[in-house]
Amino acid sequence: MPKLTDALAPLLLLTATTVLPGCILFIPGGEPVDRNSAPRIVAAGTGWSCGWDEGANDYAFEFAAQVVDSDGADDVFDVVVEVFPSGSGSALEAFGLLEEGPGSWGGRVLESESALRCGDAYDVRFEATDTDGAGDVLMISPSPPLIDATETGWACDYYPDRGDYAFEFVTAVDDADGPLDVREVLVTVFLADRDIVLDSFFLNYEANGIWGGIVDESDSDMLCGDPLDVQFEAWDSAGLSDVLFLPYF
């Protein structure tokens, strides 16, 4: 008389050879076998930037994505990027990235060849899809500017070449979206311990996140030697801001 296991053997073989893609196969007495794993976009290795390209004489947007897949890097079919104006649901651009190496995808587009503008605020959506249609999505949204207190300050001194006392202001503003995402920095000067505004003006962008400005004493209501409270406020293209207040000591 045949054993029950012998009778089930053809059924088990049929089951093992007719599993649908993306399913998990359970064999009695064995371990479950995962037939497909969805790709995963690694946030730490994914992002974008914009900067001036001397060779192209144009601003260039660069996009990079790191994607891992338990089924192997070759199982990732494509990675698509969509770029939206911050807070909008309508995409300005959409394009596929190129595989640059195992798990590494990248792409580059010039400002003149797209609707994108360097310095504008964007939400960027990365979507990775594998050969079985499984996928993962990562959305990167604008980050607010951050005024670096260790690189921010002011001073007043006599400048012989100007023939006047002058106030000099400087600050460094960090922004994860790039230094060009910071649109303006406003300085407001108060008479210390009083709600009296003596002057306010915008600083000039110098380089690498540094903003500065100089004002002659004769062109303002500030007097060198007076006790002053100074406030720095930075805004980015999305309207996000940061404030740093330096009280008089």
C-alpha positions as CSV (number, residue, x, y, z in Angstrom):
1,M,0.0,0.0,0.0
2,P,1.6,3.4,-1.0
3,K,2.5,5.9,1.7
4,L,0.6,9.1,2.0
5,T,3.8,11.1,1.4
6,D,4.3,9.3,-1.8
7,A,0.8,10.2,-2.9
8,L,1.3,13.9,-2.1
9,A,4.7,14.1,-3.8
10,P,3.3,14.9,-7.3
11,L,1.0,17.5,-5.8
12,L,3.8,19.2,-3.9
13,L,5.9,19.2,-7.1
14,L,3.1,20.8,-9.0
15,T,2.6,23.4,-6.3
16,A,6.3,24.2,-6.2
17,T,6.4,24.8,-10.0
18,T,3.3,26.9,-10.4
19,V,3.8,29.6,-7.8
20,L,2.8,33.1,-8.9
21,P,5.4,35.8,-8.9
22,G,5.4,37.9,-5.8
23,C,3.9,35.1,-3.6
24,I,5.5,33.3,-0.6
25,L,5.6,29.5,-1.0
26,F,5.0,27.3,2.0
27,I,6.2,23.7,1.8
28,P,5.1,21.4,4.6
29,G,8.1,20.6,6.8
30,G,10.1,23.4,5.2
31,E,10.8,27.1,5.5
32,P,8.8,29.7,3.6
33,V,10.5,30.9,0.5
34,D,10.1,34.6,-0.5
35,R,9.7,34.7,-4.2
36,N,10.0,38.5,-4.5
37,S,11.2,41.3,-2.3
38,A,10.2,44.9,-3.0
39,P,13.0,47.4,-3.6
40,R,13.7,50.0,-0.9
41,I,14.9,53.5,-1.5
42,V,17.7,54.5,1.0
43,A,17.0,58.0,2.2
44,A,20.6,58.6,3.3
45,G,21.8,58.0,-0.2
46,T,19.1,59.8,-2.1
47,G,18.8,63.5,-2.9
48,W,19.2,66.3,-5.4
49,S,21.1,69.5,-5.8
50,C,21.5,72.4,-8.2
51,G,24.7,74.4,-8.9
52,W,26.5,76.3,-11.6
53,D,28.3,74.2,-14.3
54,E,31.2,76.1,-15.8
55,G,31.5,73.6,-18.7
56,A,27.9,73.9,-19.7
57,N,27.7,77.6,-18.8
58,D,24.4,76.8,-17.1
59,Y,22.8,75.7,-13.9
60,A,22.5,72.0,-13.6
61,F,20.2,69.8,-11.5
62,E,21.7,66.5,-10.3
63,F,19.6,63.7,-8.8
64,A,20.9,60.5,-7.1
65,A,19.1,57.5,-5.6
66,Q,20.3,54.5,-3.7
67,V,18.1,51.5,-4.0
68,V,18.5,48.1,-2.3
69,D,16.6,44.9,-3.2
70,S,17.0,41.5,-1.5
71,D,16.5,39.9,-4.9
72,G,19.6,41.6,-6.2
73,A,20.4,45.0,-7.7
74,D,19.5,43.7,-11.2
75,D,15.9,43.2,-10.0
76,V,15.3,47.0,-9.9
77,F,13.7,47.8,-13.2
78,D,13.7,51.6,-13.1
79,V,13.8,54.7,-10.9
80,V,11.7,57.7,-11.8
81,V,11.9,61.3,-10.5
82,E,9.1,63.7,-10.4
83,V,9.6,67.4,-9.5
84,F,6.8,69.5,-8.1
85,P,6.8,73.2,-7.0
86,S,6.8,73.0,-3.2
87,G,3.3,72.4,-1.9
88,S,1.8,71.8,-5.4
89,G,0.4,68.6,-6.8
90,S,1.3,69.3,-10.4
91,A,4.7,68.0,-11.6
92,L,6.9,70.3,-13.6
93,E,9.3,67.6,-14.8
94,A,9.4,63.8,-14.7
95,F,12.2,61.6,-16.0
96,G,14.0,58.3,-15.4
97,L,17.4,58.0,-13.8
98,L,20.2,55.9,-15.2
99,E,21.8,53.0,-13.3
100,E,25.3,54.0,-12.6
101,G,26.3,51.0,-10.6
102,P,24.8,48.3,-8.4
103,G,22.1,50.0,-6.4
104,S,23.1,53.5,-7.6
105,W,21.0,55.6,-9.9
106,G,21.6,59.1,-11.1
107,G,20.6,61.8,-13.6
108,R,21.4,65.3,-14.6
109,V,19.4,68.0,-16.4
110,L,20.3,71.6,-17.3
111,E,18.1,74.5,-16.3
112,S,17.8,75.6,-19.9
113,E,16.5,72.2,-21.0
114,S,13.8,72.0,-18.4
115,A,11.1,74.0,-16.6
116,L,13.2,73.9,-13.4
117,R,14.9,77.0,-12.0
118,C,17.8,76.8,-9.6
119,G,17.0,78.3,-6.3
120,D,13.2,77.6,-6.4
121,A,11.7,75.3,-3.8
122,Y,10.7,71.8,-5.0
123,D,9.2,68.6,-3.7
124,V,11.0,65.8,-5.4
125,R,9.5,62.3,-5.6
126,F,11.6,59.2,-6.2
127,E,9.9,56.0,-7.2
128,A,11.7,52.7,-7.7
129,T,10.1,49.6,-9.3
130,D,11.3,46.1,-9.7
131,T,10.7,43.5,-12.4
132,D,7.7,42.1,-10.6
133,G,6.0,45.6,-10.3
134,A,6.7,46.0,-6.6
135,G,8.0,49.5,-5.7
136,D,9.0,52.1,-3.1
137,V,8.5,55.8,-3.0
138,L,10.5,58.6,-1.2
139,M,9.4,62.2,-1.2
140,I,11.9,64.9,-0.4
141,S,10.5,68.3,0.6
142,P,12.2,71.7,1.3
143,S,14.2,72.2,4.4
144,P,14.1,75.6,6.3
145,P,17.2,77.8,6.4
146,L,19.3,77.8,9.6
147,I,21.3,80.8,10.7
148,D,24.7,79.7,12.1
149,A,25.1,81.6,15.4
150,T,28.8,80.9,15.5
151,E,29.3,82.7,12.1
152,T,26.9,85.6,12.8
153,G,27.8,89.0,14.3
154,W,28.4,92.7,13.8
155,A,30.9,95.4,14.6
156,C,31.4,99.1,14.3
157,D,34.7,100.9,13.6
158,Y,36.2,103.9,11.9
159,Y,37.1,103.4,8.2
160,P,39.6,106.0,7.0
161,D,38.9,105.2,3.3
162,R,35.2,105.9,3.9
163,G,35.9,108.9,6.2
164,D,33.2,107.7,8.5
165,Y,32.3,105.2,11.2
166,A,30.6,102.1,9.6
167,F,28.7,99.1,10.9
168,E,29.5,95.8,9.4
169,F,27.2,92.8,9.6
170,V,27.8,89.2,8.6
171,T,26.0,85.8,8.8
172,A,26.2,82.3,7.5
173,V,23.0,80.6,6.5
174,D,22.8,76.8,6.1
175,D,20.1,75.2,3.9
176,A,19.8,71.5,3.1
177,D,18.3,72.5,-0.2
178,G,21.5,74.4,-1.2
179,P,22.8,78.0,-0.5
180,L,20.9,79.4,-3.5
181,D,17.6,78.4,-1.9
182,V,18.1,81.2,0.6
183,R,16.5,84.3,-1.0
184,E,17.1,87.1,1.5
185,V,18.5,88.0,4.9
186,L,17.1,91.0,6.8
187,V,18.9,92.8,9.6
188,T,16.9,94.9,12.1
189,V,18.7,97.0,14.6
190,F,17.1,98.1,17.9
191,L,18.2,100.4,20.7
192,A,19.0,97.9,23.4
193,D,16.2,97.0,25.8
194,R,13.7,99.2,24.0
195,D,11.3,98.5,21.2
196,I,12.7,101.2,19.0
197,V,13.9,100.2,15.5
198,L,16.8,102.3,14.5
199,D,17.4,100.7,11.1
200,S,16.7,97.7,8.9
201,F,18.2,96.5,5.7
202,F,18.9,93.5,3.6
203,L,22.3,91.9,3.4
204,N,24.1,90.9,0.2
205,Y,24.9,87.3,-0.8
206,E,28.6,86.9,-1.0
207,A,29.4,83.1,-1.5
208,N,29.0,79.7,0.1
209,G,26.1,80.7,2.3
210,I,27.8,83.9,3.6
211,W,25.8,87.1,3.6
212,G,27.1,90.5,4.6
213,G,26.6,94.2,4.5
214,I,28.1,97.5,5.6
215,V,26.3,100.7,6.6
216,D,27.9,104.1,7.2
217,E,26.9,105.8,10.4
218,S,26.0,109.0,8.5
219,D,23.5,107.0,6.5
220,S,21.6,105.6,9.4
221,D,20.1,106.4,12.8
222,M,22.7,104.1,14.5
223,L,25.6,105.5,16.5
224,C,28.8,103.7,17.0
225,G,29.2,102.9,20.7
226,D,25.4,102.8,21.4
227,P,24.0,99.7,23.0
228,L,22.3,97.8,20.2
229,D,20.2,94.6,19.9
230,V,20.5,93.1,16.4
231,Q,18.1,90.6,14.8
232,F,19.0,88.5,11.7
233,E,16.2,86.8,9.7
234,A,16.6,84.6,6.7
235,W,14.0,83.3,4.2
236,D,14.1,80.6,1.6
237,S,12.2,80.3,-1.7
238,A,9.4,78.3,0.0
239,G,8.8,81.1,2.6
240,L,10.4,79.2,5.4
241,S,12.5,81.3,7.8
242,D,14.9,81.3,10.7
243,V,15.6,84.2,13.2
244,L,18.6,84.9,15.4
245,F,18.5,87.6,18.0
246,L,21.8,89.1,19.3
247,P,21.2,91.1,22.5
248,Y,23.6,93.8,23.6
249,F,26.0,92.7,26.3
